[in-house]
């Protein structure tokens, strides 16, 4: 009966017996020893806490911290299910812990001690790379690449691309960021979806995404660039570099990207940084918007957030990105690159979307949104018509 869970959620599973504070304390101690074994790379100590499972998959991952916190316990006789928060930091890259939900199945052994039979991502929580297989680690000058189902040679290519992206982004944005990135390269699109805790359909055709933590909100302390090897692999050399530079820009601008920042600005700026030194003209880099403008259908307004949804029409999505890029390109050309960065940062100082762009345009560009939109439409006609 559902109500019994509501009434006794911290103490009992429906149909089971109360999980006493003593049991919860015992389980926390087991998980504390498990965490120590992970950090010490102590296989024997880990096995004493439970099944070997994914332990050896993360042997190459540099870890600075690893801990569990039991959040719920449901016991039935000699078995139990525990919900826990796993917090960890990748050494040299994460400024604060990545926190994800885990579910553990446990049983009492012959000596009356709890034993972890299985540990997996909690419902609606993303997988971690080691949940998918052995993690191969490649270190670049400015990057750490974690791959599953990939060769070391392939991962070195990603590291090289990321190592070129980091200084390129610093040149455009400035150096007030970590200036290093973590890139996750799963075996397939399905692996990417697992790392994001999302359905495969949401990212089909998307080459890469950036997320603060794997599956965490934008304010999260750690960023991951997650690659879709299926879509990324069909790109040419320039396309691959533009994508990695675009995603690296999101890492750099994370602290200044807030709920006030419209997607046309955050995605447009990332594209601007990605294409900045590529030599690509607007007609070459914005083909969908070019065709629309050439047909006399100039967009009436800057693209709204909903046009950036990955599950929508691919052509509309491309036009949205291209429209945001052209707006940022226009600012860089007509007001200067420094002013473009100042505009981005000023928008991000607001807590809410309402009034943020208007205020930043007035302070930084001395423009109203209406005048800016009219100028942007003229710019599209000039560059793409």
C-alpha positions as CSV (number, residue, x, y, z in Angstrom):
1,X,0.0,0.0,0.0
2,X,1.5,3.3,-1.1
3,X,0.6,5.2,2.1
4,X,2.8,3.0,4.3
5,X,5.8,4.1,2.3
6,X,4.8,7.8,2.8
7,X,4.4,7.3,6.6
8,X,7.5,5.2,7.2
9,X,9.8,6.0,4.4
10,X,12.9,6.3,6.5
11,X,12.2,3.3,8.6
12,X,10.5,0.5,6.7
13,X,9.8,-1.0,3.3
14,X,6.1,-2.0,2.8
15,X,5.7,-5.6,4.0
16,X,9.1,-5.6,5.7
17,X,10.3,-5.0,9.2
18,X,11.6,-1.7,10.6
19,X,15.1,-0.7,9.5
20,X,16.6,0.4,12.8
21,X,19.1,3.2,13.3
22,X,21.6,0.4,14.1
23,X,21.1,-1.2,10.7
24,X,21.5,2.1,8.9
25,X,24.7,2.8,10.8
26,X,26.1,-0.6,9.9
27,X,25.4,0.0,6.2
28,X,27.0,3.4,6.3
29,X,30.1,1.9,7.9
30,X,30.2,-0.7,5.1
31,X,29.9,2.0,2.5
32,X,32.6,4.1,4.2
33,X,35.0,1.1,3.9
34,X,33.9,0.6,0.3
35,X,34.8,4.2,-0.5
36,X,38.2,3.9,1.2
37,X,38.9,0.7,-0.8
38,X,38.1,2.6,-4.1
39,X,40.5,5.5,-3.2
40,X,43.2,3.0,-2.1
41,X,42.7,0.8,-5.2
42,X,42.5,-2.0,-2.7
43,X,40.7,-4.9,-4.5
44,X,40.7,-7.2,-1.5
45,X,39.2,-4.6,0.8
46,X,36.5,-3.8,-1.8
47,X,35.5,-7.4,-2.2
48,X,35.1,-7.7,1.6
49,X,32.3,-5.1,1.2
50,X,30.6,-6.7,-1.7
51,X,30.7,-8.0,-5.3
52,X,33.6,-6.8,-7.4
53,X,31.2,-5.4,-10.0
54,X,32.7,-2.2,-11.7
55,X,35.7,-1.8,-9.3
56,X,38.3,-2.7,-11.9
57,X,36.6,-0.6,-14.6
58,X,37.8,2.7,-12.9
59,X,41.3,1.6,-11.9
60,X,42.8,4.2,-14.3
61,X,40.6,7.1,-13.3
62,X,42.5,9.6,-11.1
63,X,40.3,10.2,-8.0
64,X,40.7,12.8,-5.3
65,X,37.6,11.9,-3.3
66,X,34.9,9.2,-3.1
67,X,32.2,8.8,-0.5
68,X,28.7,7.6,0.1
69,X,25.8,8.9,2.2
70,X,22.9,6.6,2.8
71,X,19.6,8.5,2.2
72,X,17.0,5.7,2.5
73,X,16.9,2.1,3.6
74,X,14.3,-0.6,2.9
75,X,14.9,-3.9,4.7
76,X,13.1,-7.2,4.4
77,X,14.5,-9.9,6.6
78,X,18.1,-10.6,5.6
79,X,18.1,-8.4,2.5
80,X,17.9,-4.7,2.0
81,X,17.8,-2.0,-0.6
82,X,19.6,1.3,0.1
83,X,19.5,4.6,-1.7
84,X,22.7,6.6,-1.4
85,X,24.4,9.7,-2.8
86,X,27.8,9.0,-4.3
87,X,30.1,12.0,-4.3
88,X,33.5,11.9,-6.0
89,X,36.1,14.2,-7.5
90,X,38.5,13.6,-10.4
91,X,41.9,14.7,-9.3
92,X,43.1,17.9,-10.8
93,X,39.9,18.7,-12.6
94,X,36.9,18.9,-10.3
95,X,36.7,21.9,-8.0
96,X,33.9,20.3,-6.0
97,X,32.3,16.8,-5.8
98,X,30.1,15.3,-8.5
99,X,27.1,13.9,-6.7
100,X,24.9,11.2,-8.2
101,X,22.2,8.8,-6.9
102,X,23.0,5.1,-6.5
103,X,20.9,2.1,-5.5
104,X,22.5,-0.8,-3.6
105,X,21.1,-4.3,-3.1
106,X,22.5,-5.9,0.1
107,X,22.2,-9.1,2.0
108,X,23.5,-10.5,5.4
109,X,26.4,-12.9,5.1
110,X,26.9,-16.0,7.3
111,X,28.7,-13.8,9.9
112,X,25.8,-11.4,10.1
113,X,27.6,-8.6,8.1
114,X,26.0,-6.6,5.3
115,X,27.3,-7.4,1.9
116,X,26.7,-5.3,-1.3
117,X,25.4,-7.7,-3.9
118,X,24.9,-5.0,-6.6
119,X,25.4,-1.2,-7.0
120,X,23.9,0.7,-9.9
121,X,22.6,4.2,-10.8
122,X,19.4,5.1,-9.0
123,X,16.3,5.5,-11.0
124,X,16.4,8.6,-13.2
125,X,20.1,9.1,-12.3
126,X,22.8,8.9,-15.0
127,X,25.4,6.2,-15.4
128,X,29.0,6.9,-14.8
129,X,31.6,5.7,-17.3
130,X,32.7,2.8,-15.2
131,X,29.1,1.5,-15.2
132,X,29.5,0.9,-18.9
133,X,32.9,-0.9,-19.0
134,X,36.6,-0.5,-18.5
135,X,37.6,3.2,-18.6
136,X,40.7,4.1,-20.7
137,X,42.3,7.4,-19.6
138,X,44.3,9.7,-21.9
139,X,45.8,12.9,-20.5
140,X,46.4,15.9,-22.7
141,X,48.0,19.2,-21.9
142,X,44.7,20.8,-21.1
143,X,42.4,17.8,-21.0
144,X,41.5,14.5,-19.5
145,X,39.7,12.0,-21.8
146,X,37.8,9.1,-20.3
147,X,36.7,6.5,-22.9
148,X,34.8,3.2,-22.8
149,X,34.9,0.8,-25.8
150,X,37.5,3.1,-27.5
151,X,41.1,2.6,-28.4
152,X,43.8,4.7,-26.8
153,X,44.7,6.0,-30.3
154,X,41.2,7.2,-30.8
155,X,41.1,8.9,-27.4
156,X,44.4,10.7,-28.1
157,X,42.7,12.4,-31.1
158,X,40.0,13.7,-28.8
159,X,42.7,15.0,-26.4
160,X,44.5,16.8,-29.2
161,X,41.3,18.5,-30.3
162,X,40.5,19.5,-26.7
163,X,44.1,20.8,-26.2
164,X,43.6,23.1,-29.2
165,X,40.2,24.1,-28.0
166,X,41.2,25.3,-24.6
167,X,43.7,28.1,-25.6
168,X,41.3,29.1,-28.5
169,X,38.5,29.6,-26.0
170,X,40.8,31.5,-23.6
171,X,41.8,33.8,-26.5
172,X,38.1,34.6,-27.1
173,X,36.7,34.6,-23.6
174,X,39.6,35.3,-21.3
175,X,41.4,33.2,-18.7
176,X,39.0,33.5,-15.8
177,X,38.1,29.8,-15.9
178,X,39.8,26.5,-15.1
179,X,41.4,26.2,-18.6
180,X,41.1,22.4,-18.7
181,X,38.3,20.0,-19.7
182,X,37.1,16.4,-19.0
183,X,35.9,14.7,-22.1
184,X,33.8,11.5,-21.9
185,X,33.7,9.2,-25.0
186,X,31.4,6.3,-24.6
187,X,31.2,3.4,-27.1
188,X,28.0,4.6,-28.8
189,X,25.0,6.9,-28.9
190,X,23.4,4.5,-26.4
191,X,26.3,5.0,-24.0
192,X,26.0,8.8,-24.4
193,X,22.3,8.6,-23.5
194,X,23.2,6.5,-20.5
195,X,25.7,9.1,-19.2
196,X,23.1,11.8,-19.5
197,X,20.3,9.7,-18.0
198,X,18.2,10.5,-21.1
199,X,16.5,8.5,-23.9
200,X,18.5,7.8,-27.0
201,X,16.1,9.7,-29.1
202,X,16.9,13.0,-27.3
203,X,20.5,13.1,-28.7
204,X,20.4,11.2,-32.0
205,X,22.4,13.3,-34.5
206,X,23.9,15.5,-31.7
207,X,27.7,15.3,-31.9
208,X,28.4,16.4,-28.3
209,X,26.9,18.1,-25.2
210,X,28.3,19.8,-22.2
211,X,26.9,19.3,-18.7
212,X,27.8,20.5,-15.3
213,X,28.4,17.1,-13.7
214,X,27.0,14.2,-15.7
215,X,23.3,14.8,-15.6
216,X,23.4,17.8,-13.1
217,X,22.1,21.3,-13.5
218,X,24.0,24.2,-15.0
219,X,25.1,25.5,-11.5
220,X,27.0,22.2,-10.9
221,X,30.7,22.5,-9.9
222,X,32.1,20.0,-12.5
223,X,31.7,20.0,-16.2
224,X,31.8,17.1,-18.6
225,X,31.9,17.2,-22.4
226,X,30.1,14.1,-23.5
227,X,30.6,12.9,-27.1
228,X,28.2,11.0,-29.3
229,X,30.8,9.0,-31.2
230,X,28.3,8.0,-33.9
231,X,27.5,11.5,-34.9
232,X,30.9,13.0,-34.1
233,X,32.7,10.4,-36.2
234,X,31.1,11.5,-39.5
235,X,32.3,15.1,-39.1
236,X,35.3,16.4,-41.0
237,X,38.4,17.7,-39.4
238,X,37.1,21.3,-39.1
239,X,33.7,20.1,-37.9
240,X,35.3,18.1,-35.1
241,X,37.4,21.0,-34.0
242,X,34.5,23.4,-34.0
243,X,32.3,21.1,-32.0
244,X,35.0,20.6,-29.3
245,X,35.7,24.3,-29.2
246,X,32.0,25.0,-28.9
247,X,31.6,22.6,-26.0
248,X,34.8,23.9,-24.3
249,X,33.3,27.4,-24.5
250,X,30.3,26.2,-22.4
251,X,32.8,25.0,-19.8
252,X,34.5,28.4,-19.8
253,X,31.3,30.4,-19.6
254,X,29.6,28.2,-17.0
255,X,30.0,30.5,-14.1
256,X,28.4,33.4,-16.1
257,X,25.6,31.4,-17.6
258,X,22.5,31.7,-15.4
259,X,18.7,31.3,-15.8
260,X,18.8,34.9,-17.2
261,X,20.9,33.8,-20.2
262,X,18.8,33.0,-23.3
263,X,19.9,30.1,-25.4
264,X,20.5,32.2,-28.5
265,X,23.2,33.9,-26.5
266,X,24.8,30.9,-24.8
267,X,24.7,28.7,-27.9
268,X,25.4,31.6,-30.3
269,X,28.5,32.6,-28.3
270,X,29.8,29.1,-28.2
271,X,29.4,28.8,-31.9
272,X,31.1,32.2,-32.4
273,X,34.1,31.0,-30.4
274,X,34.1,27.7,-32.3
275,X,34.1,29.4,-35.7
276,X,36.2,32.4,-34.7
277,X,39.5,31.3,-36.3
278,X,38.0,28.8,-38.8
279,X,37.8,31.1,-41.8
280,X,34.3,30.0,-42.5
281,X,31.9,32.6,-44.0
282,X,28.3,33.1,-42.8
283,X,27.1,31.5,-46.0
284,X,29.3,28.4,-45.4
285,X,28.6,28.0,-41.7
286,X,24.9,28.9,-41.7
287,X,23.4,27.0,-44.7
288,X,19.9,26.5,-43.3
289,X,19.5,30.2,-42.3
290,X,21.1,31.2,-45.6
291,X,18.5,29.3,-47.6
292,X,15.7,30.8,-45.5
293,X,17.0,34.4,-45.9
294,X,17.7,33.9,-49.6
295,X,14.1,32.9,-50.0
296,X,13.0,36.2,-48.5
297,X,11.9,34.7,-45.2
298,X,14.0,36.7,-42.8
299,X,13.2,35.6,-39.1
300,X,11.1,38.2,-37.3
301,X,12.9,37.7,-34.0
302,X,15.9,36.1,-32.3
303,X,15.3,32.3,-31.8
304,X,13.4,31.5,-28.6
305,X,14.7,28.8,-26.2
306,X,12.2,26.2,-27.4
307,X,13.8,26.2,-30.9
308,X,17.0,24.7,-29.4
309,X,15.3,21.4,-28.3
310,X,17.3,18.4,-29.5
311,X,14.1,16.3,-30.1
312,X,12.6,18.8,-32.6
313,X,13.0,19.3,-36.3
314,X,16.7,19.2,-37.3
315,X,16.4,22.0,-39.8
316,X,14.7,24.3,-37.3
317,X,17.4,23.4,-34.7
318,X,20.2,24.3,-37.1
319,X,18.5,27.6,-37.9
320,X,18.2,28.4,-34.2
321,X,21.9,27.8,-33.7
322,X,22.9,29.8,-36.8
323,X,20.6,32.7,-35.8
324,X,22.3,32.9,-32.4
325,X,25.7,32.7,-33.9
326,X,25.0,35.5,-36.4
327,X,23.8,37.7,-33.5
328,X,27.0,37.2,-31.6
329,X,29.1,37.6,-34.7
330,X,27.3,40.9,-35.4
331,X,28.1,42.1,-31.9
332,X,31.8,41.1,-32.2
333,X,32.1,42.9,-35.6
334,X,30.2,46.0,-34.8
335,X,31.0,46.5,-31.1
336,X,34.1,44.4,-30.7
337,X,34.9,41.1,-29.1
338,X,35.5,42.6,-25.7
339,X,32.1,44.1,-25.7
340,X,30.6,40.8,-26.7
341,X,32.1,39.1,-23.7
342,X,31.0,42.0,-21.5
343,X,27.4,41.7,-22.8
344,X,27.4,37.9,-22.0
345,X,28.7,38.5,-18.5
346,X,26.2,41.3,-17.9
347,X,23.2,39.3,-18.9
348,X,24.4,36.5,-16.5
349,X,24.5,38.9,-13.5
350,X,20.7,38.9,-13.4
351,X,18.8,36.2,-11.4
352,X,15.8,36.1,-13.7
353,X,15.3,36.2,-17.5
354,X,12.9,39.1,-17.4
355,X,14.7,42.3,-18.2
356,X,18.2,40.8,-18.3
357,X,18.8,41.1,-22.0
358,X,17.2,44.5,-22.1
359,X,19.3,45.8,-19.3
360,X,22.6,44.4,-20.7
361,X,21.8,45.8,-24.2
362,X,21.3,49.2,-22.7
363,X,24.4,49.1,-20.5
364,X,26.8,47.5,-22.9
365,X,25.5,48.1,-26.4
366,X,23.4,51.3,-25.9
367,X,20.6,49.5,-27.8
368,X,17.0,48.5,-27.2
369,X,16.0,44.9,-28.0
370,X,13.8,46.2,-30.8
371,X,16.6,48.2,-32.4
372,X,19.0,45.2,-31.9
373,X,16.6,42.8,-33.6
374,X,16.1,45.2,-36.5
375,X,19.9,45.5,-36.9
376,X,20.3,41.7,-36.7
377,X,17.7,41.2,-39.4
378,X,19.5,43.7,-41.7
379,X,22.8,41.8,-40.9
380,X,21.2,38.5,-42.0
381,X,20.1,40.1,-45.3
382,X,23.6,41.6,-45.8
383,X,25.5,38.4,-45.0
384,X,23.2,35.7,-46.2
385,X,20.8,37.2,-48.7
